[in-house]
């Protein structure tokens, strides 16, 4: 009710005010004051703002990209499907090479990796033989070099197809390759051969027929631990790849 009364009062007051119409302009008199600029279309305004922003902030953005070790535009342009396919292939190659090296080491000394067996088997078999203890550092170094070198070779092959592989794709590539080996080791080597088929080359003397050879859970826990190695190893390989590319670029420019 109060609002209605106030509304009627304001309307009656406005009705009795004097007219605010301005006199018609005189065509003989030039208008005074600053002329009004014509309105700029929104598209042109945005284009001007974009040019100013790029000119002001582009150097800083490129500096941040260089410090991070990869170019964001390159990450978007990279064919991720091709990267995933190549990483899977080189992960299988890595698995095959490591399987051959492990088989050779088992032929040289069967108990070389006895510490990787389930606890019951280790307890019954006993300590590692002197021959295996003497040769194990050499075989371990060879396995480590293989794990490190094959993903680097795969990154060079990928770079030949896409021209540039920055840090983030290199990290994803090496992570997929190492994860492929970790999965291959669990399903093929551990569950299929070690637990199911149980070839004589994997059974230690004096431990034949032990139920620990069928401990699938033990190997799955090892697979989960291997995920940490996969993350750390892929980070190390990607960092080495970026440093290697920087060194190659430096020597190429110097030559």
C-alpha positions in Angstrom: 0.0 0.0 0.0 2.8 2.4 0.9 4.7 1.5 -2.3 1.6 2.3 -4.4 1.0 5.7 -2.8 4.7 6.6 -3.2 4.5 5.6 -6.9 1.4 7.8 -7.5 3.1 10.8 -5.8 6.3 10.5 -7.9 4.2 10.2 -11.1 2.2 13.3 -10.3 5.4 15.3 -9.5 7.0 14.3 -12.8 3.9 15.4 -14.7 4.0 19.0 -13.3 7.8 19.4 -14.0 8.7 21.8 -16.9 9.5 20.2 -20.2 13.2 19.4 -20.8 13.1 19.5 -24.6 16.1 21.2 -26.2 15.7 23.8 -28.9 16.3 22.6 -32.5 19.9 22.9 -33.6 20.9 25.9 -35.8 22.3 24.7 -39.1 24.5 27.9 -39.4 26.4 27.3 -36.1 29.1 24.7 -35.9 29.0 22.4 -32.9 31.6 23.1 -30.2 33.5 20.6 -28.1 35.5 17.4 -29.0 33.9 15.4 -31.8 32.8 11.9 -30.8 34.9 9.0 -32.2 33.0 6.5 -34.3 32.4 3.2 -32.5 35.0 0.5 -33.2 33.7 -3.0 -34.0 34.1 -5.5 -31.3 36.2 -7.8 -33.6 38.7 -5.1 -34.3 38.9 -4.2 -30.6 39.7 -7.8 -29.7 42.3 -8.0 -32.5 44.0 -4.8 -31.3 44.0 -6.1 -27.7 45.4 -9.5 -28.8 48.3 -7.7 -30.7 49.2 -5.5 -27.7 49.0 -8.5 -25.3 51.3 -10.6 -27.5 53.8 -7.8 -27.9 53.9 -7.2 -24.2 53.8 -10.7 -22.7 55.2 -13.0 -25.5 58.9 -12.7 -24.4 58.0 -13.7 -20.8 55.9 -16.6 -22.0 58.6 -18.0 -24.2 61.1 -17.6 -21.3 58.9 -19.7 -19.1 58.5 -22.3 -21.8 62.3 -22.5 -22.2 62.7 -22.8 -18.4 60.2 -25.6 -18.2 62.0 -27.5 -20.9 59.2 -27.9 -23.4 57.1 -25.8 -25.8 53.3 -25.9 -25.1 52.5 -25.6 -28.8 54.6 -28.6 -29.6 52.8 -30.7 -27.0 49.5 -29.8 -28.7 50.8 -30.5 -32.2 52.4 -33.8 -31.3 50.6 -36.9 -32.5 49.9 -38.6 -29.2 48.5 -41.7 -30.9 51.7 -42.2 -32.7 53.7 -41.6 -29.5 51.6 -44.2 -27.6 52.0 -46.8 -30.4 55.8 -46.3 -30.6 56.1 -46.4 -26.8 54.2 -49.7 -26.7 56.4 -51.2 -29.4 59.7 -50.2 -27.7 58.2 -51.4 -24.4 57.8 -54.9 -26.0 61.3 -54.7 -27.4 62.6 -53.8 -24.0 60.7 -56.8 -22.5 62.1 -59.2 -25.1 65.7 -58.0 -24.6 65.5 -58.2 -20.8 63.9 -61.6 -21.0 66.9 -62.8 -23.1 69.4 -61.3 -20.7 67.7 -62.8 -17.7 67.6 -66.3 -19.4 71.4 -66.0 -20.2 72.1 -65.0 -16.6 70.0 -68.0 -15.4 72.1 -70.2 -17.6 75.4 -68.8 -16.2 74.2 -69.0 -12.5 70.7 -70.2 -11.7 70.6 -68.6 -8.3 71.8 -65.1 -9.4 68.4 -63.6 -8.6 67.4 -65.8 -5.7 66.6 -62.7 -3.6 63.7 -62.0 -6.0 62.1 -65.4 -5.2 59.3 -65.8 -2.5 60.6 -65.9 1.1 59.9 -69.6 1.6 62.0 -70.5 -1.4 64.8 -68.2 -0.4 64.8 -69.7 3.2 65.0 -73.3 1.9 67.6 -72.7 -0.8 70.0 -70.7 1.3 72.5 -68.0 0.3 73.6 -67.1 -3.2 76.5 -69.1 -4.7 79.9 -67.3 -5.0 79.8 -67.5 -8.8 76.4 -65.8 -8.9 77.5 -63.2 -6.4 80.6 -62.4 -8.5 78.8 -62.1 -11.8 75.6 -60.4 -10.5 77.0 -56.7 -10.5 77.9 -57.1 -14.2 74.6 -58.5 -15.2 72.7 -55.9 -13.1 74.7 -53.1 -14.8 73.9 -54.6 -18.2 70.2 -54.8 -17.4 70.2 -51.2 -16.1 71.9 -49.9 -19.3 69.3 -51.8 -21.4 66.4 -50.3 -19.5 67.9 -46.8 -20.0 69.1 -47.0 -23.6 66.1 -48.7 -25.4 63.6 -45.9 -24.5 66.2 -43.3 -25.6 66.5 -45.1 -29.0 62.7 -45.1 -29.2 62.6 -41.3 -28.5 65.1 -40.7 -31.3 62.9 -42.8 -33.6 59.9 -40.8 -32.6 61.7 -37.5 -33.1 62.5 -38.6 -36.7 58.7 -38.7 -37.3 57.5 -35.6 -35.5 60.6 -33.4 -35.6 60.5 -32.5 -31.9 59.9 -34.4 -28.7 59.8 -32.1 -25.6 59.9 -33.1 -22.0 56.3 -34.0 -21.4 55.9 -36.4 -24.4 59.3 -37.9 -23.5 58.1 -38.5 -20.0 54.9 -40.2 -21.3 56.8 -42.2 -23.8 59.3 -43.6 -21.3 56.6 -44.2 -18.8 54.5 -46.3 -21.2 57.6 -48.2 -22.3 58.6 -49.1 -18.7 55.0 -49.8 -17.7 54.8 -52.2 -20.7 57.8 -54.1 -19.4 56.5 -54.1 -15.9 53.2 -55.6 -17.1 54.9 -58.1 -19.3 57.1 -59.2 -16.4 54.0 -59.8 -14.2 51.7 -61.6 -16.7 54.2 -63.5 -18.9 57.3 -64.2 -16.9 55.9 -64.4 -13.3 52.3 -65.6 -13.6 52.6 -67.7 -16.8 56.1 -69.2 -16.6 57.1 -69.0 -13.0 53.8 -69.8 -11.3 52.0 -71.9 -14.0 54.4 -73.6 -16.3 57.4 -73.7 -13.9 60.2 -74.6 -16.3 63.3 -76.3 -14.8 65.4 -73.2 -15.6 63.4 -71.2 -13.0 63.2 -73.9 -10.3 66.1 -73.8 -7.8 67.7 -77.1 -6.8 66.2 -78.6 -3.7 63.0 -76.5 -3.9 61.0 -78.5 -6.4 57.3 -78.8 -5.7 57.1 -76.0 -3.2 53.7 -74.2 -3.0 55.5 -70.9 -3.0 56.1 -71.2 -6.7 52.3 -70.6 -7.1 52.2 -67.5 -5.0 50.5 -65.1 -7.5 50.0 -62.5 -4.8 53.7 -62.2 -4.2 54.4 -61.3 -7.8 51.5 -58.8 -7.9 52.9 -57.0 -4.9 56.2 -56.9 -6.9 54.3 -55.4 -9.8 52.9 -52.6 -7.6 56.4 -51.9 -6.3 57.6 -51.8 -9.9 55.2 -48.9 -10.5 57.3 -46.7 -8.4 60.4 -47.7 -10.4 58.4 -46.9 -13.6 57.6 -43.4 -12.4 61.2 -42.7 -11.2 62.8 -44.3 -14.3 60.6 -42.4 -16.8 61.3 -39.1 -15.0 65.1 -39.9 -15.2 65.0 -40.9 -18.8 62.9 -37.8 -19.8 65.3 -35.5 -18.0 68.3 -37.1 -19.6 66.6 -36.8 -23.0 66.0 -33.0 -22.6 69.7 -32.5 -21.5 70.9 -34.6 -24.4 68.8 -32.6 -26.9 70.2 -29.4 -25.4 73.8 -30.7 -25.8 73.2 -31.8 -29.4 71.7 -28.4 -30.2 74.6 -26.6 -28.6 77.2 -28.6 -30.6 75.2 -28.2 -33.8 75.1 -24.4 -33.4 78.8 -24.3 -32.6 79.7 -26.4 -35.6 
